[in-house]
Amino acid sequence: MSDAPGQFAAIAGNLAQVRRAIAEAAREAGRDAAGIGLVAVGKTHPAGAVEAACAAGQRCFGENRVQEAAAKYPGLKARWPDLELHLIGPLQTNKVRQAVELFDVIQTLDREKLARALAAELARAGRRLRLLVQVNTGEEPQKAGIAPAATDAFLRLCREELGLPVEGLMCIPPADEEPGPHFALLAKLAARNGLGTLSMGMSGDFPIAVQFGATLVRVGTAIFGERAPAPRDRESEE
Ligand SMILES: *Cc1c(COP(=O)(O)O)cnc(C)c1O
């Protein structure tokens, strides 16, 4: 980083702006902003950028790759022990052990094989972590997530048969559609399954997600700036 102080200030300013926008959206929706958590998505940005956000008071972060998070966060967690790390990208079963060690919340539980691997690893490690089930609300073939119609049965498997501590649902609406109906569908699926946590909304649409009941918004670009074009996604290959 050639201009570290400037970059630190920019991230602090962006964070303040996003927090204000969340508060504003909450007020308009008649909701308490305290019920809306901000997950700052640091993917592709260096540890120094995450550090700047920590220095500005942010403690909750999201990453979409286990490998990248493993390289970035151990040092940050040593310095800020209350840092909370969320996995928001696809999880391969051969990385479950590492993910369980590293993350506090896994938002991308989306298939039986992964549910069984997580249950086994949590029992083995004697660890508890928070889980969200990802729903593919747009039923996009290339996107991770359980189909909406299969969600109730999958939740029963996770919670009743495997005893997994699922606390909510997560979705990423199709990029080329109005997000509102997807957020509404996710809220409906969560409500009828008695789940209180709704992870939905990104830089482009988090105020709309707040309208529809988001309790976690995942914001990257609006805090850390544009990302370099992502390499082809290989995390979902299994
Ligand atoms: C990258 C990412 C985000 C953040 O996206 P922005 O548009 O940069 O805010 C949120 N959720 C998931 C699952 C992501 O992969």
The ligand as an SDF file (V2000), in Angstrom:
LIG
                    3D

 15 15  0  0  0  0  0  0  0  0999 V2000
  -18.2740  -10.6440   -2.6010 C   0  0  0  0  0  0  0  0  0  0  0  0
  -19.5060  -11.0100   -1.8490 C   0  0  0  0  0  0  0  0  0  0  0  0
  -20.2650  -10.0290   -1.1850 C   0  0  0  0  0  0  0  0  0  0  0  0
  -19.9200   -8.5520   -1.2120 C   0  0  0  0  0  0  0  0  0  0  0  0
  -20.1930   -8.0360   -2.4630 O   0  0  0  0  0  0  0  0  0  0  0  0
  -20.0920   -6.4510   -2.7510 P   0  0  0  0  0  0  0  0  0  0  0  0
  -20.9580   -6.2640   -3.9310 O   0  0  0  0  0  0  0  0  0  0  0  0
  -18.6590   -6.1780   -3.0100 O   0  0  0  0  0  0  0  0  0  0  0  0
  -20.6010   -5.7550   -1.5500 O   0  0  0  0  0  0  0  0  0  0  0  0
  -21.3700  -10.4460   -0.4790 C   0  0  0  0  0  0  0  0  0  0  0  0
  -21.7330  -11.7420   -0.4280 N   0  0  0  0  0  0  0  0  0  0  0  0
  -21.0290  -12.7180   -1.0420 C   0  0  0  0  0  0  0  0  0  0  0  0
  -21.4760  -14.1180   -0.9320 C   0  0  0  0  0  0  0  0  0  0  0  0
  -19.8990  -12.3800   -1.7720 C   0  0  0  0  0  0  0  0  0  0  0  0
  -19.2010  -13.3580   -2.3910 O   0  0  0  0  0  0  0  0  0  0  0  0
  1  2  1  0
  2  3  1  0
  2 14  2  0
  3  4  1  0
  3 10  2  0
  4  5  1  0
  5  6  1  0
  6  7  2  0
  6  8  1  0
  6  9  1  0
 10 11  1  0
 11 12  2  0
 12 13  1  0
 12 14  1  0
 14 15  1  0
M  END
$$$$
